[in-house]
Amino acid sequence: MSSDAPIRMFGADWCRDCIRTKKQLDELGIDYEYIDLVADPSAADVAKEISGRTSIPVVVYPDSSHHVEPSNADVESKLRELSLI
């Protein structure tokens, strides 16, 4: 599950918030690793370990901070803070 991408996103194709966040990252041209919890159910344990919750998406940033079910504004603000956009 390691990648050179600076951001990791744990999500599922049935999750509306995941679809929205994935679309936002794609539209902003952000390089990220998408971890599909349907294809890799064991990754759900990793996401829960990171966030302490079972909610998705979980977005993990290069500074090791994370968001759970972030709004588009939350993601954009964090990307600006990290100078990724």
QUIPE-V301559 format. One record per pair of residues at least 12 apart in sequence whose C-alpha atoms are under 6 Angstrom apart, sorted by sequence separation. I is the first residue (numbers start at 1). J is the second residue. D is the distance in Angstrom with one decimal. If there is no record, write none. Layout:
I J D
I J D
This chain:
57 69 5.2
56 69 5.6
8 32 5.6
12 36 5.4
7 32 4.6
8 33 4.7
9 34 4.9
10 35 4.7
11 36 5.4
12 37 5.4
5 31 5.6
9 35 5.9
11 37 5.8
12 38 5.9
5 32 4.8
5 33 5.7
18 57 5.1
11 56 5.8
11 57 4.8
10 57 5.5
10 58 5.1
9 58 5.7
9 59 4.4
8 59 5.8
8 60 5.1
7 60 5.7
7 61 4.9
6 62 5.2
